[in-house]
Amino acid sequence: MLVCFSGLEDLKNRILTEMKIISFITEVNIIKKVLKHLDLWNDESSRDPPVMPDIPSEIGYVPVDDGWSQPGSDLVG
């Protein structure tokens, strides 16, 4: 999880050297602890990510006559 703070650009502008990412925090419990310490964690809005819908293993093509001609069918050849 990558968290961006609004004051990061201000901090970057005050520091005249290049900033580099030195690590990522990926453990949810640690992220929660840090955000709670910074008073940026809201228990009311926290939730699991949405569940991805099942994608069918096979997708078929069903032709439908909608009154339009097929591309190239009106060419004289």
C-alpha positions as CSV (number, residue, x, y, z in Angstrom):
1,M,0.0,0.0,0.0
2,L,1.4,3.4,-1.0
3,V,0.0,6.3,1.0
4,C,0.5,9.9,-0.2
5,F,0.3,12.8,2.2
6,S,-0.7,16.3,1.1
7,G,2.3,17.9,2.8
8,L,4.8,15.8,0.9
9,E,5.3,18.3,-1.9
10,D,5.9,21.1,0.6
11,L,8.5,19.0,2.4
12,K,10.1,18.1,-1.0
13,N,10.3,21.8,-1.9
14,R,12.1,22.6,1.4
15,I,14.6,19.9,1.0
16,L,17.0,20.7,-1.9
17,T,18.2,17.2,-2.5
18,E,16.5,14.5,-4.5
19,M,14.1,12.3,-2.5
20,K,14.1,8.6,-3.1
21,I,11.8,5.8,-2.0
22,I,13.9,3.6,0.3
23,S,11.2,1.1,1.3
24,F,7.5,0.2,1.1
25,I,5.3,-0.7,4.1
26,T,3.0,-3.6,3.0
27,E,1.8,-5.0,6.2
28,V,-1.7,-3.8,7.0
29,N,-1.3,-3.8,10.8
30,I,1.8,-1.6,10.5
31,I,0.1,0.8,8.0
32,K,-2.9,1.1,10.4
33,K,-0.6,1.8,13.4
34,V,1.3,4.5,11.5
35,L,-1.9,6.2,10.2
36,K,-3.5,6.0,13.7
37,H,-0.3,7.7,15.1
38,L,-0.7,10.5,12.5
39,D,-4.4,10.7,13.3
40,L,-5.2,9.8,9.7
41,W,-7.0,6.5,10.3
42,N,-10.8,6.5,10.3
43,D,-12.3,3.3,11.6
44,E,-15.8,4.2,10.2
45,S,-14.6,4.4,6.6
46,S,-12.2,1.5,6.6
47,R,-13.4,-1.6,4.7
48,D,-12.1,-4.4,2.7
49,P,-11.6,-3.8,-1.0
50,P,-14.5,-4.7,-3.3
51,V,-14.8,-8.2,-4.5
52,M,-13.9,-8.7,-8.2
53,P,-16.7,-10.2,-10.2
54,D,-16.2,-13.7,-11.7
55,I,-15.0,-13.5,-15.3
56,P,-16.5,-16.2,-17.5
57,S,-13.9,-18.7,-18.7
58,E,-15.5,-18.7,-22.2
59,I,-16.9,-15.7,-24.1
60,G,-18.9,-16.5,-27.2
61,Y,-19.9,-14.4,-30.2
62,V,-23.6,-14.3,-31.0
63,P,-24.4,-12.5,-34.3
64,V,-27.5,-10.3,-34.1
65,D,-29.3,-8.8,-37.2
66,D,-29.7,-5.2,-36.2
67,G,-30.4,-3.9,-39.7
68,W,-26.9,-2.6,-40.3
69,S,-24.7,-4.0,-43.0
70,Q,-21.5,-5.7,-42.1
71,P,-18.3,-3.8,-42.9
72,G,-17.1,-4.7,-46.5
73,S,-20.4,-6.4,-47.4
74,D,-21.4,-3.5,-49.6
75,L,-18.2,-3.6,-51.6
76,V,-18.4,-4.8,-55.2
77,G,-15.7,-7.3,-55.9
